[in-house]
Amino acid sequence: MTIEAQLHTEIHLINQTLAAFAIDAGTRPGWTTVAGTSYIAYGLRTGRSQPIDAIERRLPELSERISAHRGRPTPVRLRRLPLALEVPHPTPQPLDWRAATLRQRRYTMLAGRNYSAQPAADLLVRLDEQPHALIAGTTGSGKSTLARMLLLSLALNTAPDELAMVLVDMKNSDLAALATLPHVAQFAMLEHDAAAAVRSVEAELRRRIERQINSPKLLLAIDELRELARLPGIVDRLSSILSLGRSLGIHVIAATQHPKAGDIGSVVKANFPLRLVGQVVGARQAEAAADRPGTGAELLPGNGAFLAISGPETLRIQAYWLDDTAVASLVRTIAAKWPAPVEFPLPRREPTPEEATAIRQLRTTLPSLNATILAVYGSKSSDTHRWITEALAAPEPEPAKIIRIGAR
């Protein structure tokens, strides 16, 4: 069946079901939006006296009829402002990260494709505007992929001397591949290391308060907030970092499967101005993650479908898909773009290509070859003389190329 035929059939099913329950509402082909290969939004119009809540109560019947037509379970979510019924695309495909525009301004992260916009556009998150973000979703929601895209795009767009990262991943899975980024000051996976990492961020917070400074930016990224919050004293430390850090250049991105569990609720409740909520296990979890009722996040289909909630605005987005190969490629690209600074003196060995480039730059500031040898190695010998001479004669390497991300 073609997508056009699918749309017409499901429009008929929706109108038929609403009419069967005496609901004065319906949809038409002209009100329908196909959001890439992510979902379909069947725009609704209602009579003047028709309560929207009555439509929401009929979501189980609408889901049952569309599921029977498609031959597989199909959740139906009610979207408000503008009113629509959202269902997964009949043949969903991952949203390829190579179609994204990763290169942005500094301190900018890519969250995904915003299909609530007309036309669709990438949703960008800027640390200066959204200092903290919570990502919530069950296994299979795409939470981990979204978190890695946020961090990788931020690292690609921001120099390490303008941004440091502290990564806490007590599962040692989703953030481990990012540990070698030049921006990463600490990577913690064991309980005592995780607690120490949070203490170090809090200590930096206090230092900045005393000295009245707010740069460079420091980002604490946490995978599975609930596991970290179980450690003694961590909830109070996180609360201080979240409440005071936003004006001091200290930011938090936290991911969790359980936004309502235990003590985490007090941390989550008021401190995250941006919520990225994927599929969760029920309406209570959705309300805790979004900090508001009625979002329908529990009806999202997973696989990268998220709601971006900030202030009064709720946007439906699709996270870009990153597999492990793509993550490794981006980590290498970022390392090439932001190479670690070379420190002299060097050990007594032949310089690497990166060190040779630094030697050539150093030579322009020194009066002689001998002075350069002494600055680079601390002493002169036939070997150091040869290594420096060869480094100075070597051609400059071509600039590292950023992976071309492709066209829309």
N, C-alpha and C positions, 0 to 999 in steps of 0.2 A: 504494500500500500504506500502511495506517495505521501509526503508530508502534508500536501494540500488536502488530500482525501482524508487523512487522519484528523486534520483540524476540523473539517466540516462534520465528520462523524462525531467527534467529541463535543463540538458546539451543540449539535442536536441532542446528545445525551445530557449535557448540562441543562439546557433549556427544558427538556422533558422532565428531568428530575425535579428541578425547581418548581415547575408547574404542578407536578404531582403532589407537592406539599403546600400548594397555594401560596407560593412565594412570588411576589410581584417584582421579579428581577430576571435578567437574561443577558446573553452575550451574542455577538455577531462577528463575522470574519474581519470586518474593518476595525474592530476593537482589540484584535488579537496581536500579540507580539511574540515572535520567536527569538529567544535570547540565545543566539549562537546555537551550540549543541548542548546547552545547559538545561534550559527549561522553557516552557511555554506559559505565557500569561494571558488568560482569557479575561479581557476587560469586562466588567459588569456594569450595568445600569439598573437602578432600582426605581420603583414608584415612590412618590413623595412621602407616603406614610409607611413604607416598608422598613422595619428595623433590620439593621445589618446583623445583629446578633442571631436573628432567625436563620440567616444564611449560614452562619458559623456552625449552628447546631446541626445543619444538614451535611457537613463535610464528610462524616462517615458514609452516608449514602452515595454522595458524589464519588468518593474514592472507590466504593464497592463497584459502581457501574463502570467507571473508567478502567478499573483493574480487570473486570470481567471482559471488557472489550479488548484490552491489550494482552490478556492472558498472563499477567504477572502483577504482584502488588504495586500499586501506584498511589503514593500519598498525594493529597490535595491540600494545599495551604491557602488560606484566605489572606490576601494582602489588602491593606487599607491605604488610602491616599496615594495613588488612585486605587479604587476598588477593583480587585481582580482575583481570579482563581489561578494559582500557580501549580503546575504539574511538571514532573521531570520530562525532558525531551524523550521521545520514544526511542531514539537511538543515540544516547549520550556518548560523547567522546571527551577524553581529557583535554584540558585547555593547555596547549603546548607553550611552554615557557619561552620558546624561541620567537613567538609572535609578540612578545611583550617589549616595551621600550624600557630597558633597565637603566639606561644612562639618564640621570636626572640631576637636580641641584643637590648640593651637599645636605646632609641630615634628612634625606628623603628616602622613604621605603615604598616598595610596590606591594600592595595588598592583594590585588586581583583585578578582574574585569568587572566594572560596574555596569550592570545591565539595567539598572533603574534610570540611568541617564539616557537622554535621546540627543544624538546617537550614543551608543555604548562607548565608554571610555575607561581607561585604567584608573583605579582608585589609588591615589598617592597619599601616604601618611607622612607628615613632617613633624619631627620631634619638637620643634618650636611651637607647634599648634596642638599636638596631641602628645603630651609628655609621657603618658603611660598607656599601655594597651593590654587588655585581657583577651586571650584566645581560649574559647571553650568548645569542646566537642568530644564525642565518644570515639572509640576506635573505629576507623573507617570514615570519619568525617572529613579528613584532610587537614586536620589541625597541625600536624607536624610539618607537612609540606608548606603550609601557609607561614608557619613560624620561620622556617629556613629561608623562604623567599624574602620575608621582611628583613632578616638579618643580612643575607647575602647582598641584596640590593642596597642596603644602607652602607655596607662595607665597600661596595663598588663605587659609591658616590661620595664617600667621605674619607679623607686622608687619616692615617693612624695617629698623626699628631693632633688631630682635631676630635678624635673619638677613640675611647678605649672600651672594650667589652669584657664583662665578667660573665661566663657561661656556667650555669648550674644545671646538670643533667644527671639526676640520680638513677635514671634508667640506663645511662651510658649508651644511648642509641641514637636519638634524633639530632642532637647537637654535637656529637662527638666528631663528625666529619668537618665541623667548622672550627675545631680547636686550633688548627694551624694557621688560621687567618692572622695577618700581621697586626690586626687590631686587638686580638685577644690577650688580655693581661693575665687572666686566670681561667682555668677550666676545672670544674669540680664535679666528681661523680660519687665519691664516698661521703658518708654522713658528716664526718668531722671536717672534711675539706669543704663541703657545702656550707656548713655553719661558719667556718673561717672566712669563706668568700663573702658571705653576707655581713659578717662583722667588719671586714675590710671596707666594704662599701659604706657601711654606717660610719666608720672612722673617717672616711673621706668626706662624708656629709658634714660631720662635726668640724673637720678642718676647714671646710669651705665656709661654714657659718662663722667661725672665728676670724677668718681672713677676709671675709666678704668677697669671695670670688665665685665664679660660676662657669669656668672653662678650664680645660677642655671638657667636652661632654663625656659622660660615663654612663654606659648602658648595662644594667643587670638583666640578663635573660634567663628565665627559669622554665625548665620543662618539667611539668607536673608539680604545680604549686602545692597540692595537698601533701605530697610526700615531704617537701621541704618544711611546710608549716607544722608538721608533727614534731620537729626537733625543738628541744627546750629553748624558750626565749626568742625564737625566730619570728613569731607573729608580731611581737612588739617592735622588733627591729625593722621588719618589713613595713609596718605601719608608719614608722618614723621616716623611712626612706621615701615611701610613697607620698606622704603628706607634705614633707619639707623639700624633697628633692627637686620637684618640678621647677622651682625658681633658682635652683643652684646648679643646673645643667646635669642632673642625675636622673636617669630615666629607667623605667622597668617595663619589660615585656614578659608576661607570664602566661603559660599555657596550662590548662587543667582539664581533666575529664570530669571532675567532681566539683563544680562551683558552689555547691550548697553544703558540702561535707564539713562537719565539725567546726573548728576554729577558723577555717578558711573564710567563712561567711563574713566575719568582721573585717577581714582584709579586703575582700572583694567588694563589699557593699558600696563604699563611697569614694574609692580612690582611683578608679580607672575611668577616665573620661571617654575612652574608646573601647567598645566591646566588639569583638569579632566572634560571633556565635554561630557554630555549625550545628549539625544534628546532635541533639541531646536526648536523654532517655525518657523525658516526660515534661509536662507543663511546668512543674515546680522547678526542675532543673533549668528550664528555659527562662523562667522568671528570675531565678537567682543569677544566671549568667548575664542576662540583658539588663537587670536591675529595673525591670518593668514587666507587667503581665501582658499576655495577649499577642506576643510576637509570632507565635506559631513555629518557633525554631525546632520544636520537637517533630514537626512534619517535614523538615528539610530532608532531601534524599541522601545526604552524605556525599562522598566523593568530591569534595571541594566546594560544596554549596554553603555559603555563609551569609549571615546578616551583619552588616556594619552599622553599629548603633552609636551615635554621637549626639548628645543633646536630644532634641525632639526628632531628629532625622533617623530613619531606618532605610538602609539601602540593601538590595539583594546583589551580592557579588559572587563571582566564581573564581576560586583560587587557581593560579597557574600550577600545572603539574611539573614537579621536579623529581626525577628518579635519582638514584645514587650516582649514576654516571654523570648526570647534569650537575649535581652538587659538586662533585670532584673537579669537573671542568671549570666551574665558576670560581671555586677556591683557588685553582691555579691561575686563572685570569686575574683575580684580585691581587694575589701575591706578586704577579708580574707588574701590575699597575702601581702597586705601593711596595716596592722592594724595601727590605729592612736597611737602615743606614749602616754603612761600613765604619767600623771603629778601628783606629790605629793606636798602637802598633799591632801588626799582624803576627801570628805565629810564624816560625821560620819554615815557610813552605811557599810553593808557587801560588800566586794570587788567583782567585776565581775570576771569571769574566766580569762579575759585578764589582769585585774589588779592583780589577784593572781599570774599569771605568772611573772609579773613585780616585785611583792613583793619578790618572790623567787630569782629573779636575784639580787635585791637590797640587800637581806640578805647576799649574798656572799661577799659583799663589806663592811659590817658593823660588829662591834666587838661583838654585843650581840642582844638578842631578844628585850630587852628594847629599845635599840638604833633604831632598826627597827620599833618598834611601834611608837616612837616619829617622825621618818622620814616620816612614812606613814600617820599618823593622827594628829601629832602635840601635842598630849597629850595621857596619859594612863588612861585606865579604864578597868573594867572587860570585857566589850563588845569588845573594841579594842584588848585586849589581846587574847580573844577567836577567833576573826576574823583573826588575824595574825597567830595564832597557827594553825588554820584550813587551812589557805592559804598555809602555809609552809608544811603542811602534805599532801596536795592534790597531786595526781599524775600529771605529765606533760601531757597536752593534745596532741593528735596526731597532727602532722603538717597539716595545711590546704591543701587540695588537689586541685590542679588546674584541672578544667574540662578536661577530655580527649577529644581531638578534633577529634580523629578518623583517619583512614587510608585514603589514596587517593582512 
